[in-house]
Amino acid sequence: MSTRRLFLRQLGTAGAAAVVASNARGLSAPAAAGLAGWNEQPIQTAEATSEPMPPEHPVAAIQDTETPEQRDARMAWWREARFGMFIHWGLYSIPAGTWNGKQIPGIGEWIMNTASIPVADYKALAPKFNPTGFNAHDIVALAKAAGMKYIVITSKHHDGFAMYDSKANDFNIVAATPFNRDPIKELAEECRNQGIKLGFYHSQDQDWTAPGGAALKTGDHQPPTYHWDKAQDGNFQQYLETKAIPQLKELLANYGDYPAVIWFDTPTPDMTPQLASQIVSVLNQYPKLIWNNRLGGGYKGDTETPEQFIPAQGYPGRDWESCMTMNDTWGYKSYDKNFKSTETLLRNLIDIASKGGNYLLNVGPDSHGVVPLEEVVRLRQMGKWLDVNGEAIYGTQPTLFGAEAGSFSDTEKDKDGKPKFIPAWDWRSTTKADKVYIQIFKWPASGTLHLDKMTRKVTGAYLLADSARKPLKFNQTGDSIDVQLPAKALDPIATVLVLNASKVGAIPPS
Ligand code: H79
């Protein structure tokens, strides 16, 4: 089996329905150069279907044994949440994209790999790390002001540096830096106080400073390990048993009722079903825990994790979460100013909600522990919109329509030769038991919003941004409805129309 197929397999996506990706910049996914099949959308090919099924797991995961009701209960808060904050923060915020005077291309947290930095040189960053500007209260308050319902922070990224007080390995923020504080503990306390969930990103497979840890290929690094320093060589199983798993145990045990989520990343073929089972045995001891589809070893986890794109049609029947950066890096890079507009970020959130997914939007604090101002500004603007319109996002079900998201081109192909998905940005829709929400991006020039296939009987209409909730006139004939809107949009980005329309009042199909 090719490495690429193995990656798809390990992400649990092989054989699922083909969907083509788009994002609000109109790029087909994954847009980043050199992604080389990693985290690609599932592609149904003869090759994929003819492959043998994944091997039996020595240990069944909780997802394999729980009832649908237990699963619904376990996933309830996450499905309600819709919007979370990803925090990528670590030693890489010191070089911030520059090494030996050279700007290093690519994502900032990959600098050690991309610039082939020797282990000893990278480890020498730790004594320089003293992020006294870090304030857990302010970051949690920022997430809340943005309307985010959970935070996922890097407890250890691929560089192997633990951002918490680890007894299992001393390359960590308490033992190896002058800072001598545990930011994860501080965040856990603040999240508890401010009523928001906390999850931990944990790079279980790649680890570039621990002997035996894996490395994905970049540049001219050589197979089979793609290491660039002898200090990285060792045994993967030993790495797991002496570092990754002991650290996972610490993370699960030492922070009270958190983590609510463990966010694994970049499984490699090293993570066999047997080795992954050792991790699953640990996870199974935390029956409320949610973990993603990136453990490896063929485990599907709880969530699909499209990275830097929004799937054209979501993942019907699966929980999913699009993670994205605001600029072009996860870890802080001083010179990356390519920030998406608040309009794009809000459209993405709405687009994702309309397809039944969550948006995990990243911030990359700098080496002082401070969130860049551009990110703060955008998050606050998103929060303002959500203050007014949040009920059209949180706890909603996907659209009853579907065609509004866009369509597959007759002529343009994506890079796999499949019809390209061209998103449309007129409106989106979300649903609740007694309401249909229409998030209008492009205000109709006619002053009338027309919907086909409105399969519920509408009993009232108003705009969320209208505090008086003035009833709007509408005319419904069968499943076709026209709503008379005011002359101008109430919000420059998205004005939300509410249609009172309950499931019970559904129009019988003619
Ligand atoms: O944590 C963030 C990324 O660091 C991590 N996942 C998100 C959430 C991630 N790791 N790997 N990848 C994403 C994709 C791998 C991309 C690669 Fe490359 C392509 C590795 C080598 C070629 C990008 C380009 C990174 C280095 C060069």
Boltz pocket constraint, residues with backbone or C-beta under 6 A from the ligand:
constraints:
  - pocket:
      binder: B
      contacts: [[A, 33], [A, 34], [A, 35], [A, 36], [A, 38], [A, 88], [A, 106], [A, 107], [A, 109], [A, 110], [A, 114], [A, 216], [A, 217], [A, 218], [A, 265], [A, 266], [A, 307], [A, 323], [A, 330]]
      max_distance: 6.0
